[in-house]
Amino acid sequence: MADETRSFKRLNFFRGFLTTEDDWNDGENYHIGKRTLHNRVMHAPGVVPQFLGGFAVGQRGRGDLNVEVAAGYGVDGNGRDIFLPEPVIKTVNPKDFRLPQTVYVVASYSEEPTDFVAYKENIQFKGHKRIEEGVKIEVTAREPDVEQEVELARIALDKGVKQIKDALDPMNPRPNEIDLRFVPAAGVSGSFLNPQVRAELHELLAAKQLVYSHLAHVLKVGTALDVLHAVITLEMLLVSGYVDYRNIFHLLATLLSLQKSVIDEVEKEHKDLSKKKEFGTYKWNVESVKLDRRYTMELLVDILTTQKNATEALRSLFSQALRPKARKKAEVPSEVIWDKIKVRSADFPKNLSVEGRDFKRVDIMDIFDEKSEKQHHFLISEERDRYRSRQKLKYPDGTETEDVGVHFEGGHCSLEVMNIEPNRDVLMIMRIDYVRGDYECEVHVNGKKAPELAVPGNDMRFRWRNWPYVIPAELATEPILRVDITPAKADRDVNFFKVWVYQPK
C-alpha cells in the first residue's frame, strides 16, 4: 500500500538537467503512485464485469477438475490494476486440501523485470529495460485478502469430488459447483462492504420484509409500514452497489429510529402483542444498540447481530401466520427413489435429493478403514469364510469406481449407525458387488426383528449397486442403532463396501 504520509513530487525538466536512471524511475513511480491512490480512494476493489470476459470462472467442457478463468480486468485493495488478456485454465487438485473444504479462485497483481541487456563495451551498463505487469491466478483454501487479491469464485469441495460444474442455481450453489455470489464488482458504483457482510445483510433484509409486511398489512401497525418501505429501499441500494462503510451506519440509524416508533405504537395500541415474550426480546435487541460517531466494524457487527435477533424474535412470534402453505403434489413412489439410488454412480453428499425427496446424511462407514470400523463396532462372527477385496467395477452408466469391501459366508455381521434422530425412518445405502446377488438376510435392530433385506437378481457386466434398506421409524428409537444382518442361507456370499446412512429431511 502507498505511504499516506508522503507528499508527491514529479519531475521538472529544465535546460541542462542531467538525468540519471533514478530520475526516470522516480518519474514512473510518481505516475504509478498517483494512479493507485486514485483507484484506492475513488473506486471499489473488484472485477469490472463488462470488460473482456469479466474474469468469469466456468467449468470446462470435459467436466473434470479444471476451471476456466476468462480474460478480464480488476483492481485490488491497493489500487493496482489486475489485467488478464487471455483465458487461463486452473486445475483444482483435491489432494492439496483437507476435504470437505471451501476453496477460492483468486487473482493477484504480479510484476517481473524483462528484456535484460548488458553492454560489453562497459559491463557497468546493464539491466532490465522493461517491467512486465501480470496477474497470478491461484486456487487456495485461505480466504482472500482484499488488499492483495480479488476473489473470482469459490467452490465448496466435497470428499470424493470428481468434477466441478457451473451452478444449476447460481443463487444457491451446491457442493462442487462454482459459486460466483461473492465476487466483488469494481467501479464507481461498487461497494466497499465485505462480501460476507453484504450476503448477511441481504438475508436479513429479506427476513425483515416478511415480518414487517405481516405487522403492517395483517396486524395494521401503521409505523411498521414505514419500516417495510425503509427495508425495501435499503435492499435496492444494496443490490445497486451503493451501500458501504461511507453510509451504512446512517442507513441503519434510520432503520433503528423507525423500529423504535413501531415499539411505541405496539405498546400503546396493541397491548396484548406487547406483552408477548418474543416482542420483549425484539424490543431489547432494538433498543440495546447505542449509536455514536465512532463507526467501527465492531459496531456494525453489533447492529447486524441485534437486528438478526430482533427479526428472529418476530419470526418466532408470527411463525404460524408466516408459514407458507405447501402445495400438495403427487409423491414419487419409494420404489422409483430406490431404483435411482441403486444405479447412482456419483458420491452420496451430505444433502441428497432424489426425485423431489430430500435426505440428510447422518453417518457413513468405510469398510477397510480401521478407524471407521472401530467407531461403528463393525463385526463379522461365526462365518464359514471371510475375505476382503479391492474392486474396480462399473455402474450401469459406465462410470468406473474403485472400492474396498468385505465378503463373508454364513454367520452374521453387525454394526452401529449413529447420529440418528429417533422415531424417523433410517435409510441405509450399502455399496455391493451385484455379481453375487440373489440372497436374503434377516435383520434385527437393537434386538428387534426388522424387515428382511432382499437382494434379487444380479449383473455380470455392471456390477456396482447401492442397495437401499429402510429401518422403519418405529424401530429407530435411539440415537445409536445396533444393526445385525444374518444371511438366510449359510452358503450365500454376502458383501459390503461403503455404507451411507440417511434420514428424510
FITORZA-249508 format. One record per atom (N, C-alpha, C): residue in three letters; x, y, z. Coordinates in steps of 0.1 Angstrom, whole numbers, plus 5000, padded with zeros to 4 digits. Layout:
residues N
ALAXYZ/...
***
This chain:
residues 505
MET500849885000/MET500050005000/MET500950125000/ALA500450234993/ALA501250354992/ALA501350425006/ASP502450495008/ASP502650575021/ASP501750695021/GLU500850695031/GLU499850805031/GLU500450935036/THR501550925042/THR502151055049/THR503051125039/ARG503551065028/ARG504551135020/ARG503751225010/SER504451325005/SER503951414995/SER504451364981/PHE503751414971/PHE504151364958/PHE505051474951/LYS506151434945/LYS507051524938/LYS507151464924/ARG506851544914/ARG507051504900/ARG508251564894/LEU508751504883/LEU509951564876/LEU509651694870/ASN510651784871/ASN510651914864/ASN511851934856/PHE511651924843/PHE512851934834/PHE513252074831/PHE514552104829/PHE515052234825/PHE516252214817/ARG516652314810/ARG517852304801/ARG519052284810/GLY519852184806/GLY521052144813/GLY520852044824/PHE519551994826/PHE519251894836/PHE519851764832/LEU520851714839/LEU521451584836/LEU520751474843/THR519951394836/THR519051294843/THR519851164845/THR519451094855/THR520050954858/THR518950854858/GLU519350724859/GLU518250624860/GLU517350644872/ASP517850704883/ASP516950734894/ASP515950834891/ASP516250934883/ASP515251034879/ASP514150974871/TRP514550894861/TRP513450834853/TRP512650734861/ASN513250654870/ASN512450564878/ASN511550644888/ASP512050754893/ASP511150834902/ASP509950884894/GLY510250924881/GLY509150974873/GLY508050864871/GLU508550744868/GLU507550634867/GLU506750604880/ASN507550604891/ASN506850574904/ASN505850684907/TYR506150804903/TYR505150914906/TYR503850884900/HIS503850844887/HIS502550814880/HIS501850694885/ILE502650594889/ILE502150474894/ILE501450504908/GLY502150574916/GLY501650614929/GLY500350694928/LYS500250794919/LYS499050874917/LYS497850784912/ARG498150694903/ARG497050604898/ARG496550514908/THR497450454916/THR496950364926/THR496250434937/LEU496650554941/LEU495950634951/LEU494550664946/HIS494450704933/HIS493050734928/HIS492250614928/ASN492750494924/ASN491950374924/ASN491450334938/ARG492350354948/ARG492050304961/ARG490950394968/VAL491050524966/VAL490050614973/VAL488850644965/MET488850624952/MET487750664943/MET486950544937/HIS487550424938/HIS486850314931/HIS486950194941/ALA485850114941/ALA485849994949/ALA486649884943/PRO487449804951/PRO488149694945/PRO487249584940/GLY487749514930/GLY486949404925/GLY487149384910/VAL486249324904/VAL486249294889/VAL485349384882/VAL485849424870/VAL484949504861/VAL484149404852/PRO482849394855/PRO482149284849/PRO482049294834/GLN481949414828/GLN481649414814/GLN482849424805/PHE484049414811/PHE485349434803/PHE485849294799/LEU486149274786/LEU486649144781/LEU485649034786/GLY486248934792/GLY485348824797/GLY484848844811/GLY485248954817/GLY484748984831/GLY485348894841/PHE486548834838/PHE487248744848/PHE486248624852/ALA485348594844/ALA484348494847/ALA484948354849/VAL484648284859/VAL485148144861/VAL484048044858/GLY484347954849/GLY483347854845/GLY483947714844/GLN483147614843/GLN483547474842/GLN484147454828/ARG485047354828/ARG485547304815/ARG484547214808/GLY484547214795/GLY483547134788/GLY483646984791/ARG484846934794/ARG485046794797/ARG484546754810/GLY484146844819/GLY483546814832/GLY484546754841/ASP485846804842/ASP486846744851/ASP487046844862/LEU488246834868/LEU488546924880/LEU489247054876/ASN489147094863/ASN489747214858/ASN488647324857/VAL489047444860/VAL488147564857/VAL488847654848/GLU488047724840/GLU488547824830/GLU488247964835/VAL489348044836/VAL489148184840/VAL489248274828/ALA488148344825/ALA488148434813/ALA489048554815/ALA489448614803/ALA490148734803/ALA489348844811/GLY490148934817/GLY489349044824/GLY490249144830/TYR489649234837/TYR490349344844/TYR489749374857/GLY490649404867/GLY490149434880/GLY491149524888/VAL490749564900/VAL491549644908/VAL491649584922/ASP492849574928/ASP492849524942/ASP492749634952/GLY492749594965/GLY492649694975/GLY493749794976/ASN494849774970/ASN495949864970/ASN495849954957/GLY494849944949/GLY494650024938/GLY495449984925/ARG496049864926/ARG496849814914/ARG495949744904/ASP496249764891/ASP495549714880/ASP495849564879/ILE494849484878/ILE495049334875/ILE494449304862/PHE495249274852/PHE494849264838/PHE495249124833/LEU494249054828/LEU494448924822/LEU494048924807/PRO494948934798/PRO494548944784/PRO493948824777/GLU494348704783/GLU493948574776/GLU493348484787/PRO492448394784/PRO491848304794/PRO492948204799/VAL492848154811/VAL493748054816/VAL492947944822/ILE493647824823/ILE492947704829/ILE493747684842/LYS492947654852/LYS493547624865/LYS492947484870/THR493847404875/THR493447274879/THR493247274895/VAL492147224899/VAL491847214913/VAL492247074918/ASN493247054926/ASN493746924930/ASN493246904944/PRO492246804946/PRO491746774959/PRO492746734969/LYS493846674965/LYS494946634974/LYS495646754981/ASP495446874976/ASP496046984982/ASP495247044994/PHE494046984996/PHE493147045006/PHE492646925015/ARG492146965027/ARG491546875036/ARG490046885034/LEU489546795026/LEU488046795022/LEU487246735034/PRO485946785035/PRO485346895027/PRO485847035031/GLN486047125021/GLN486547255024/GLN486247345013/THR486047475016/THR485847575006/THR487147625001/VAL487247624988/VAL488447684982/VAL488147804974/TYR489147894971/TYR488848024965/TYR489748034952/VAL489148084942/VAL489948114930/VAL490148274930/VAL491448314931/VAL491748454933/VAL492748494922/ALA492748624920/ALA493648694911/ALA494448794919/SER495748804916/SER496648904923/SER497648964914/TYR498049084917/TYR498949154908/TYR500349094909/SER501049094898/SER502449054898/SER503249134888/GLU504549144890/GLU505349214881/GLU506749144880/GLU507349154868/GLU508649084866/GLU509549164857/PRO510849184860/PRO511749254851/PRO511949174839/THR512049234827/THR512249164814/THR513249244806/ASP513549184794/ASP514449244784/ASP515749294790/PHE516449194796/PHE517749224802/PHE518749254790/VAL519549354793/VAL520649384783/VAL521949414791/ALA523049384785/ALA524449414791/ALA525249464779/TYR526049574781/TYR526849624771/TYR528249584773/LYS528849514763/LYS530149454765/LYS531249564765/GLU530949684760/GLU531849794760/GLU532149844774/ASN531049834782/ASN531249874796/ASN530249784805/ILE530849694812/ILE530049604820/ILE529149664831/GLN529449794834/GLN528649864844/GLN527249894839/PHE527149904825/PHE525949944819/PHE525149814816/LYS524249774825/LYS523449654823/LYS522149674831/GLY521149604827/GLY519849604835/GLY518749554826/HIS517549554832/HIS516249524825/HIS515649644820/LYS515249644807/LYS514749754800/LYS513249774803/ARG512549664808/ARG511149674810/ARG510749604823/ILE509549644828/ILE508949574839/ILE507549524834/GLU507449394833/GLU506149334828/GLU505149324839/GLU504049384838/GLU502949374848/GLU502049254844/GLY501849174854/GLY501049054851/GLY500049024862/VAL499448904861/VAL498448864871/VAL498648714874/LYS498548684887/LYS498748544891/LYS497348494896/ILE496948374890/ILE495648314893/ILE495948194902/GLU495348184913/GLU495648074923/GLU494348014928/VAL494447894932/VAL493347824939/VAL493847794954/THR493247854964/THR493747854977/THR492547824987/ALA492947764998/ALA492047745009/ALA491947865019/ARG492747965017/ARG492748085025/ARG491848185020/GLU491048245029/GLU490148345024/GLU490848465018/PRO490348525007/PRO491148625000/PRO491348745009/ASP492548805007/ASP492948935014/ASP492649045004/VAL491549125007/VAL491049214997/VAL492149324994/GLU493149345002/GLU494249434999/GLU495149384988/GLN495249254987/GLN496349194979/GLN495749114967/GLU494449074968/GLU493948984957/GLU492449014956/VAL491948964945/VAL490448974941/VAL489848834940/GLU488848814947/GLU488148684946/GLU487448674932/LEU487648564925/LEU486948534912/LEU485848434914/ALA485948344924/ALA484948244926/ALA485348164939/ARG484448084944/ARG484647994955/ARG483947864952/ILE484447754957/ILE483847624955/ILE483947544968/ALA482747494972/ALA482747414984/ALA482947264980/LEU484147224981/LEU484547094977/LEU484146984987/ASP483546874981/ASP483146764990/ASP484146654989/LYS484146564998/LYS485046444997/LYS484646364985/GLY485646314978/GLY485446234966/GLY485046314954/VAL485246444954/VAL484846524942/VAL485546474930/LYS484746454919/LYS485246404906/LYS485246514896/GLN484346614897/GLN484246714887/GLN483646844893/ILE484046954887/ILE483547084891/ILE482647144880/LYS481447184884/LYS480447224874/LYS480047374877/ASP479447434867/ASP478747554869/ASP477447534877/ALA477047624885/ALA475947614894/ALA474647604886/LEU473847504889/LEU472447504883/LEU471647614888/ASP471747654901/ASP471047764906/ASP472147864911/PRO472547964904/PRO473648054908/PRO473448114921/MET472148134926/MET471948194939/MET472048094950/ASN472147964947/ASN472147864957/ASN473047744952/PRO474347774950/PRO475247664945/PRO475347544955/ARG475447434949/ARG475647304957/ARG477047274958/PRO477447174966/PRO478847134967/PRO479447104953/ASN480647134951/ASN481347114939/ASN480847194927/GLU480047294930/GLU479647384919/GLU480247524921/ILE480547594910/ILE481247724911/ILE480247834917/ASP480747894928/ASP479947994935/ASP480448134931/LEU479648214924/LEU480148344920/LEU479448464928/ARG478748424939/ARG477948524946/ARG478848624954/PHE480048594957/PHE480948674965/PHE481948754957/VAL481848754944/VAL482848824935/VAL482548974936/PRO483449054941/PRO483149204942/PRO483249264928/ALA482349364927/ALA482249444914/ALA483049574916/ALA483949604908/ALA484749724909/ALA484049834902/GLY484549954904/GLY484050074897/GLY483450174906/VAL482950284900/VAL482550394909/VAL481250354916/SER480450264911/SER479250214918/SER479550094927/GLY480750054927/GLY481049934936/GLY480949964950/SER480749864958/SER480649874973/SER481949824980/PHE482349904990/PHE483549864998/PHE483149765009/LEU481949725010/LEU481549635020/LEU482149495018/ASN482549435029/ASN482949295029/ASN481949205022/PRO482249125013/PRO481249035006/PRO480448955016/GLN481048905027/GLN480248835037/GLN479248915044/VAL479649045047/VAL478649135053/VAL477549165043/ARG477849185031/ARG476749205021/ARG475749095020/ALA476348975020/ALA475448855019/ALA474548845032/GLU475148865044/GLU474348865056/GLU473248975056/LEU473649085051/LEU472649195050/LEU471549165041/HIS471849105029/HIS470749065020/HIS469748965027/GLU470348875034/GLU469548775040/GLU468648835051/LEU469248925059/LEU468548995070/LEU467349075065/LEU467649155054/LEU466549235048/LEU465449155043/ALA465749045037/ALA464648955031/ALA463748905043/ALA464348875054/ALA463548825066/ALA462748945071/LYS463349065072/LYS462649185077/LYS461349215068/GLN461549205055/GLN460349235047/GLN459149145050/LEU459449025054/LEU458348925057/LEU457648965070/VAL458448995081/VAL457749025093/VAL457149155094/TYR457749255088/TYR457149395088/TYR455949405078/SER455949325068/SER454749315059/SER453549265067/HIS453849155076/HIS452749105084/HIS452349205094/LEU453249275101/LEU452849375111/LEU452049485104/ALA452449535093/ALA451749645086/ALA450449605080/HIS450349505072/HIS449249475064/HIS448249385071/VAL448649295080/VAL447749205087/VAL447349255101/LEU448349305109/LEU448049345122/LEU447849495123/LYS447949565111/LYS447649705110/LYS448449795119/VAL449749765121/VAL450649855128/VAL451149955118/GLY450650085118/GLY450950185108/GLY452450215107/THR453150225118/THR454550255117/THR455450145111/ALA454850025111/ALA455649905105/ALA455749925090/LEU454749995084/LEU454750025070/LEU455950115067/ASP456250205075/ASP457450295073/ASP458750205073/VAL458850115083/VAL459950025084/VAL460049945071/LEU458949885067/LEU458949805055/LEU459449885043/HIS459050005041/HIS459550085030/HIS461050115031/ALA461450135043/ALA462850165045/ALA463750035042/VAL463249925046/VAL463949795043/VAL464049775028/ILE462949795021/ILE462949775006/ILE463849875000/THR463849995004/THR464850094999/THR466250055001/LEU466550005013/LEU467949965017/LEU468349845008/GLU467449755006/GLU467749644997/GLU468049684983/MET467249784978/MET467549834964/MET468949894964/LEU469249974974/LEU470650044974/LEU471749934975/LEU471449834983/LEU472449724984/LEU472649654971/VAL471549624964/VAL471649554951/VAL472449634941/SER472149764942/SER472749864932/SER474249894935/GLY474749844947/GLY476149864950/GLY476449994956/TYR475450064962/TYR475650194968/TYR475750194983/VAL475750074989/VAL475950075004/VAL477350025007/ASP478050105015/ASP479350065020/ASP479550145033/TYR480850145038/TYR481150205051/TYR480950355052/ARG480750415040/ARG480550565040/ARG479150595044/ASN478150505042/ASN476750545045/ASN475950435053/ILE476550315055/ILE475750215061/ILE475250245075/PHE476050315083/PHE475750355097/PHE474550455097/HIS474550545088/HIS473450645087/HIS472150565083/LEU472250475073/LEU471150405069/LEU470550315080/LEU471350245087/LEU470950165098/LEU470350245110/ALA470950365112/ALA470350455122/ALA468950495119/THR468650525106/THR467250555102/THR466350435105/LEU466850315101/LEU466050195104/LEU465750175119/LEU466750195127/LEU466550185142/LEU465550285147/SER465650405142/SER464650505146/SER463250465143/LEU463050415131/LEU461750375127/LEU461250255135/GLN462150165138/GLN461750045146/GLN461350085160/LYS461950195166/LYS461550245179/LYS460150305179/SER459750355167/SER458450405166/SER457450295166/VAL457850175160/VAL456950055160/VAL456750015174/ILE457850015182/ILE457749965196/ILE456750055204/ASP456850185202/ASP455950285208/ASP454550255205/GLU454250235192/GLU452850215187/GLU452250085193/VAL453049985192/VAL452649855197/VAL452249865212/GLU453149925220/GLU452949935234/GLU451650025238/LYS451350115229/LYS450150195231/LYS448850135225/GLU448950085213/GLU447750045206/GLU447549895206/HIS448549815208/HIS448449665207/HIS449049605220/LYS448349625231/LYS448949585244/LYS449049435245/ASP448149355239/ASP448349205240/ASP449649165233/LEU449849225222/LEU451149195214/LEU452349235222/SER452249355229/SER453449405236/SER453849315248/LYS452849235253/LYS453149155265/LYS453749025261/LYS453848995248/LYS454448865244/LYS455948865247/LYS456448745251/LYS457848735254/LYS458748765242/GLU458348725230/GLU459148745218/GLU459248895215/PHE458148965218/PHE458149115215/PHE459149185225/GLY459149135237/GLY460149185247/GLY461549165242/THR461849045236/THR463149015230/THR463449115219/TYR462449135210/TYR462649225199/TYR462949365204/LYS462249415214/LYS462449555219/LYS463849565225/TRP464249465233/TRP465649475239/TRP466649485228/ASN466649405218/ASN467649405207/ASN467649535199/VAL466449595197/VAL466449725190/VAL467049835199/GLU466649845211/GLU467049955220/GLU468449935226/SER469049815225/SER470349795232/SER471449855224/VAL471249895211/VAL472349945203/VAL472550095206/LYS473750135209/LYS474050275212/LYS474850335201/LEU474250415192/LEU475050475181/LEU475750595185/ASP476950605181/ASP477750735182/ASP478550755169/ARG479350855170/ARG480050895157/ARG481250805155/ARG481650715164/ARG482750635162/ARG482350505155/TYR482250515142/TYR481750405134/TYR482850305132/THR482750185138/THR483750085137/THR483149955132/MET484049865128/MET483549725124/MET482849655135/GLU483349675147/GLU482749615159/GLU481249665161/LEU481049795159/LEU479649855160/LEU478849795149/LEU479349775137/LEU478549725126/LEU478149575129/VAL479049495134/VAL478749365138/VAL477649355149/ASP477749455158/ASP476849455169/ASP475449485164/ILE475349585155/ILE474049625149/ILE473449505141/LEU474249445133/LEU473749325125/LEU473349215133/THR474049185144/THR473749075153/THR472449105160/THR472249225166/THR471049255173/THR469849265164/GLN470049315152/GLN468949315142/GLN468549175138/LYS469449085136/LYS469148955133/LYS468348885145/ASN468748915157/ASN468048855169/ASN466648915170/ALA466549045167/ALA465149115167/ALA464249055157/THR464749035145/THR463948975134/THR463548835137/GLU464548755142/GLU464148615146/GLU463148615157/ALA463148705166/ALA462048705176/ALA460748735170/LEU460548825161/LEU459348845154/LEU458948725145/ARG459848665139/ARG459548545131/ARG459048435139/SER459648425151/SER459148315160/SER457748355165/LEU457448485168/LEU456148525173/LEU455048505162/PHE455448525150/PHE454448505139/PHE454648385131/SER455248285136/SER455648165129/SER454548095122/GLN453348085129/GLN452248015123/GLN451648095111/ALA451548225113/ALA451048305102/ALA451948315090/LEU453248305093/LEU454248325082/LEU454548195074/ARG454148085080/ARG454447955074/ARG453847945060/PRO454547925049/PRO453947915036/PRO453047795035/LYS451947815028/LYS451047695025/LYS451647615015/ALA451947495018/ALA452647395009/ALA451647344999/ARG452047344987/ARG451247284976/ARG451347134976/LYS450247064976/LYS450246924975/LYS450646874961/LYS451546794960/LYS451946734947/LYS452146584948/ALA451946524937/ALA452046374937/ALA453346334941/GLU453446244952/GLU454746204957/GLU455246084948/VAL456546094945/VAL457145984937/VAL457145864945/PRO456745744940/PRO456745624948/PRO458145594953/SER458245524965/SER459545494970/SER460345404961/GLU459745314954/GLU460445224946/GLU461245294935/VAL460645404930/VAL461345484920/VAL462645554926/ILE462445604938/ILE463645664945/ILE464745554947/TRP464345434952/TRP465345334955/TRP466045294942/ASP465245284931/ASP465945244918/ASP466945344913/LYS466645474916/LYS467545584912/LYS468845574921/ILE468645544933/ILE469745534943/ILE470645414939/LYS470045304935/LYS470845184932/LYS471845204921/VAL471545284911/VAL472445294900/VAL473245424900/ARG473145504911/ARG473745634912/ARG475345614912/SER476045674903/SER477445654903/SER478245764910/ALA477545884912/ALA478145994919/ALA478145964934/ASP479046034941/ASP479146004955/ASP477946054962/PHE477746014974/PHE476546054982/PHE476846164991/PRO476346294988/PRO476746404996/PRO475946415009/LYS476246525017/LYS475646545029/LYS474146565028/ASN473746635017/ASN472346655014/ASN472046595001/LEU471146495001/LEU470746414989/LEU469346444985/SER469146474972/SER467846494967/SER467646404955/VAL466546324956/VAL466246224945/VAL464746234942/GLU464446274930/GLU463046284925/GLU462246364935/GLY462746474940/GLY461946564948/GLY461946524963/ARG462546414966/ARG462646364980/ARG464046404986/ASP464046474997/ASP465246525003/ASP465646445015/PHE466946405016/PHE467546335027/PHE468846405032/LYS469046395045/LYS470346445051/LYS471146325056/ARG472446325053/ARG473346225057/ARG473746235072/VAL473546135080/VAL473846135094/VAL475046055098/ASP475445965089/ASP476545875092/ASP477145815080/ILE478345765081/ILE478945695069/ILE480045605075/MET480045485070/MET481045385074/MET481845335062/ASP483145335063/ASP484045295052/ASP484745165056/ILE484345065048/ILE485044935050/ILE486444945047/PHE487344865055/PHE488744865054/PHE489444985059/ASP488645075065/ASP489145195072/ASP489145155087/GLU490245125093/GLU490245065107/GLU489545165117/LYS489845285115/LYS489145385125/LYS487645385123/SER487245385110/SER485745385108/SER485145255113/GLU485745135111/GLU485145015115/GLU485145005130/LYS486145055137/LYS486145055152/LYS485045155157/GLN484945265151/GLN483945365155/GLN482545315154/HIS482245225144/HIS480945175142/HIS480845025148/HIS481844985155/HIS481844845161/HIS481444745151/PHE482044755139/PHE481744655128/PHE482344525131/LEU481544415130/LEU482044285134/LEU481344175126/ILE482144085121/ILE481643965115/ILE482043845123/SER481043755126/SER481343645135/SER480643515130/GLU481243405134/GLU480643265131/GLU480543245117/GLU481443305109/GLU481343295094/GLU482143165090/ARG481743105079/ARG482442995073/ARG483643045066/ASP483543155059/ASP484643215052/ASP484543365051/ARG485643435051/ARG485643575050/ARG486943625043/TYR486743725035/TYR487943785028/TYR487643925024/ARG488644005022/ARG488544145017/ARG488944145003/SER488444244996/SER488844254982/SER488844404978/ARG489644444968/ARG489644574962/ARG489144554948/GLN488044624945/GLN487344604932/GLN487344734924/LYS487544724912/LYS487444844903/LYS486444804892/LEU485144844895/LEU484044794887/LEU483244914882/LYS482244884874/LYS481444994867/LYS479944994872/TYR479445114872/TYR478045124874/TYR477345114861/PRO475945104860/PRO475245084848/PRO475445204838/ASP475845324843/ASP476045434834/ASP477445434828/GLY478245324832/GLY479645314826/GLY480745374835/THR480345444846/THR481345514855/THR482045404862/GLU483445414862/GLU484245314868/GLU484645364882/THR484545284892/THR484845324906/THR485545214913/GLU486545254921/GLU487345154929/GLU487045164944/ASP486845054950/ASP486445054964/ASP486944924971/VAL487044924984/VAL487544804991/VAL486344755000/GLY486144625000/GLY485044575008/GLY485344445014/VAL484344385021/VAL484444255028/VAL483344165023/HIS483744035021/HIS482843925017/HIS482843825028/PHE481643765031/PHE481543655041/PHE480443555038/GLU480643435042/GLU479643325040/GLU479243275054/GLY477943265056/GLY477443215069/GLY477643315080/GLY477343275092/GLY477543365103/GLY476643495102/HIS477143605108/HIS476343725106/HIS477343845109/CYS476943965105/CYS477644085107/CYS476844185115/SER477444265122/SER476744375130/SER477544505129/LEU476844615130/LEU477444745130/LEU476544845137/GLU477044955142/GLU476245055148/GLU476245175139/VAL474945235137/VAL474845355130/VAL474445465140/MET475045585138/MET475045685148/MET474345815143/ASN474145905152/ASN473646045149/ASN472146035144/ILE471445935149/ILE470045915145/ILE469146005152/GLU468146065145/GLU467046135151/GLU465946035153/PRO465646005166/PRO464745895169/PRO463345925163/ASN462645805161/ASN461245805156/ASN461145855142/ARG462245845134/ARG462145875120/ARG462845765112/ASP462345745100/ASP462945635091/ASP464445665090/VAL465145545088/VAL466545555086/VAL466845475073/LEU467545545064/LEU467845485051/LEU469345445051/MET469645315050/MET471045265049/MET471245235034/ILE472345285028/ILE472645265014/ILE474045185014/MET474045065010/MET475244985010/MET475744954996/ARG476944994993/ARG477544964980/ARG477944814980/ILE477444734970/ILE477744594969/ILE478144554955/ASP478844444955/ASP479244384942/ASP478044294937/TYR477244344928/TYR475944284924/TYR476144154916/VAL477344124913/VAL477543994906/VAL477143874915/ARG477143904928/ARG476843804938/ARG475543844945/GLY474443864937/GLY473143894942/GLY472343764945/ASP471043784944/ASP470143674947/ASP470343614961/TYR470143704971/TYR470243654985/TYR469343734994/GLU468943675005/GLU468143745015/GLU468843735028/CYS468543835037/CYS469143835050/CYS468143875061/GLU468243815072/GLU467443855083/GLU468143975090/VAL467244075095/VAL467844195101/VAL467244215114/HIS468044255124/HIS467544295137/HIS468144425141/VAL467344515146/VAL467744655150/VAL467544665165/ASN468644685173/ASN468544685187/ASN467844565193/GLY468044455187/GLY467544325192/GLY466144295187/LYS465444395180/LYS464144365175/LYS464144335160/LYS463244235156/LYS463244195142/LYS462744305133/ALA463544325122/ALA463244435113/ALA462844365099/PRO462344445089/PRO462044385076/PRO463344315070/GLU463044215062/GLU464144145055/GLU464844225045/LEU466144205044/LEU467044265034/LEU467044165022/ALA466444205011/ALA466444114999/ALA467144184988/VAL468044104982/VAL468844154970/VAL468544054958/PRO467444074951/PRO467143984940/PRO468044024928/GLY468243924919/GLY468943944906/GLY470443964908/ASN471043984896/ASN472544014896/ASN472844074883/ASP474144114881/ASP474544184869/ASP476044144867/MET476344074857/MET477744024854/MET478644124848/ARG477944234842/ARG478744334835/ARG478944454843/PHE477844524847/PHE477844644855/PHE477644594870/ARG478644584877/ARG478544504890/ARG478244594902/TRP478544724901/TRP478244814913/TRP476844844915/ARG476244824927/ARG474944874930/ARG475044934944/ASN474145034947/ASN474045094960/ASN472645044966/TRP472744944974/TRP471444874978/TRP470844954990/PRO469545004988/PRO468945074999/PRO468144975009/TYR468245015022/TYR467444935031/TYR466945035042/VAL465645025044/VAL464945125053/VAL464645065066/ILE465145125077/ILE464745085091/ILE463545175094/PRO462345115097/PRO461145185100/PRO461345275112/ALA460545385112/ALA460645485123/ALA460445415137/GLU459445325137/GLU459145265150/GLU460245175156/LEU461245145148/LEU462445065153/LEU463645165156/ALA463545285150/ALA464645385152/ALA464345465165/THR464545405176/THR464145465189/THR465245525197/GLU466445505192/GLU467645555199/GLU468645635190/PRO469445715195/PRO470445795187/PRO471445695180/ILE471745585187/ILE472645485181/ILE471845355179/LEU471845295167/LEU471145175164/LEU472145065161/ARG471944945168/ARG472744825165/ARG472044745155/VAL472644725143/VAL472044655132/VAL472744525130/ASP472044415131/ASP472544275129/ASP472044215116/ILE472844175107/ILE472444115094/ILE472943975094/THR471943875091/THR472243735091/THR471743675077/PRO472643625069/PRO472243565056/PRO471243445059/ALA470143445051/ALA469143335053/ALA469743205049/LYS470643195040/LYS471243075036/LYS472743075040/ALA473242975047/ALA474642975052/ALA475642975041/ASP475242925029/ASP476242915018/ASP476343035009/ARG475543135012/ARG475543255004/ARG476643355007/ASP477243414996/ASP478343504998/ASP477743644998/VAL477843715010/VAL477243845012/VAL478443945012/ASN478344065006/ASN479444155006/ASN478944305009/PHE479844375015/PHE479544515018/PHE480844595015/PHE480644715009/PHE481744805007/PHE481544935015/LYS481145045010/LYS480945165018/LYS479445165022/VAL479145225033/VAL477745235038/VAL477445375042/TRP476445435036/TRP475945565039/TRP474645555046/VAL474345645056/VAL473145645064/VAL472545785063/TYR471245785059/TYR470445905057/TYR469145905065/GLN468546015067/GLN467246035072/GLN466546135064/PRO465146125063/PRO464446225055/PRO464546365061/LYS464646465053/LYS464646605058/LYS463246645063/
***
